[in-house]
Amino acid sequence: MDEISTGLDSSTTFQIVKCLQQVAQLTDATILMSLLQPAPETFDLFDDIILLSEGQIVYQGPREHVVEFFERCGFQCPERKGTADFLQEVTSKKDQEQYWADRTRPYKYVPVSEFAARFKQFHVGMRLDNELSIPFDKSRSHPAALVFTKHSVPTLELLKASFDKEWLLIKKNAFVYIFKTVQIIIVAVIAATVFIRSHMHSRDESDGRLYIGALLFSMVINMFNGFAELSMSIMRLPVFYKQRDLLFHPPWMYTLPNFVLRVPISVLETVVFMIITYYSIGFAPEASRFFKQMLLVFLIQQMAAGLYRVIAGVCRTEIIASTGGALMLLLVFLLGGFIIPKSSIPNWWGWGYWASPLSYGFNAFAVNEMFAPRWMNKTAFDGETKVGEKVLQDFDVPRDENWYWIGAAALFGFIILFNVLFTFALMYLNPFGKPQAIVSEEAAKEKEGEQDESFSGGYGTKRDPMPRPLSAADGNNTREMELRRMSSRTNPYGLSRNADSTLETANGVAPKRGMVLPFTPLAMSFDDVNYYVDMPPEMKEQGVNEDRLQLLREVTGAFRPGVLTALMGVSGAGKTTLMDVLAGRKTGGYIEGDVRISGFPKKQETFARISGY
């Protein structure tokens, strides 16, 4: 557990750690907890301590011997100092000297590496090395110590949870799928009016080419209808990578629900598109060809969705997908056999024709339409070839009716292939790493040296032997604030450096470097501030009749310039809520009361530009 005390008061932290201590002792559980300077009573609950500093283990062993180890090194914890605070500061270069207790020799900074070396010579470290040098007896292991399954939940339960999650996401993104369905309806209406039946004839080859254009338009529209799958898949990848690395579920359990639950949506879009366009355009009137073309439209949609998922899984970012994905789509369309006929594609690009799924889809669409009786019962202009075969010959489409089933089977194979490739991409590819700054050891030492020079040069001595009286300090602060106000009034566009330098030199403080911009100190006051939220349904079920839950009740106060104010309270007292209300960060709920800035009513538009939160 990492930093569980963040945001909690000491009492709550103590209760949580006490509970975890009992869990560890009663159930023989192994619990490792990372804490930053815990309270003494919380620190005493732990059995073993691991002290980490600068990436090295300084001490690892029983809590009772940690102070003894540092006493052997010449450092002593003061009586009124908490052990956790002492351990936090004793390895620090700037705080170490105050704990030096060996008066027989002068103090010299002890680096972390030396502490680590001395720990190996300490009796706790020697016992630890001896225990680690002996091979562990596996017969002493607890039966539940080893896990023999990769995932903690059975496969069927994982599959059910994956389907439930995917269905929940579909319901949350219902607007996207409704919009896609409306879009395909609008496009279908446009297609039905552009290729209107009254202008579509079946007399000769020129009419056949017009029908091929209508088929091509239907194929391309349904190909791009699933383009939203690309961005949606990329947006979900960060969550998937986190779940994959934590072994929530295997990648195929992400792909399978993603594919299966899109099928009903695709069937609905296909049926709507075919009902609007097929007989309105005037395709072959046989019912069998209607359903065969409907199957092709469905396969095209599923193939396109799988292709977009592969692009998302391989590219993994919007920028790369928009470039690499566009290149892949360009090749798929260019080598599909309809932009450039098969006979015009260079020989070294011939493999691309057979690798493009659109070539099989285009051949199946064309064969299904052109082998209809109304095209095969008429002769072309040459007097020998049927009109349907002549049109297919002009577009380099195979003149074999079996190519419908070949194309449909190929599209189905591409659907399986793309989803399998998407699964492998999810399994083996990792997200692109974010650049992180790395500070070398030499640069860190140089920075520490500069800090030491600033400490010794700026203050003269590290400690002030004669602290100033409180009244003198308050008087200097008041005088300094008055001079700053006078400087800002007399020279509103200038820089008040001389007065600050004079004051800092007189107070024994090193002058500040850089510029000090003038500003007008402002005071904030608030009177009878109340904050309400809607009553949660769970509380209403328990018998609460009120419609609102009050979180802040008649809070009154003021913040003054030059005064550092601490807002304190136990967890859940309302500290963050009050700060959010005063800063104008609450987007919901009901706020009552009067908030003023230097006597003027607070306007959020102005306040947001003069404050920081």
URWONOR-V126353 format. One line per field, one symbol per residue. phi: phi as a letter, one per 20 degrees, with the letter a starting at -180 (. if undefined). burial: # if it has 24 or more other C-alpha atoms within 12 Angstrom, else .. Layout:
BEGIN
phi: ???
burial: ???
END
This chain:
BEGIN
phi: .dlfefndeffffffffffffffffedlfdcdcdcdlffgfffffeedcdedblmceebbrfffdfffffffeodceffedfffffffdfeefedfffdfdeefbffbgdffffgfffffeffffffffffffegfeffeffgefddddfdfdgffffffffffffffffffegffffffffffffffffffefefffdddcebfffffffffffffffffffefefffffffffefgfffffffelfaffffeffffeffefgffffffffffffefeffofgfffffffffffffffffffffffffffffefmcfffffefffffffffffefndfdggfefgffdfffffeeffffffffgfffefefgfeeecefffmdefffffffffelegebfffffffffffffffffffffffffffdedfffefcfcefffffffffffffffffefdmcfcefcffffffffffffffffffffffffcfdededfffffffffemdfffenddefbdfcddcbcleccccffffffffeofefecdeecclecabddfmceddecrffnfoffffffffemefecncdcpddcdlndgfdffeffedccb
burial: ....#....#..##..#..##...........#.#####..##.###.####.....####....##.###.#####.....#########..#.#####.........#.#..##.##..#.##................................##..##..#..........#..##..##.###.##..###..#.####.############################.##..##..#...###############..####################....##.###########################..#...##.##.#########.##.........#####################.###.#.#.....##############.#.##.###.###.##########.###.#.#................................................##.##..#........#..###.#....................###..####..................##..#..#..................##..####......#.#####....#...........
END
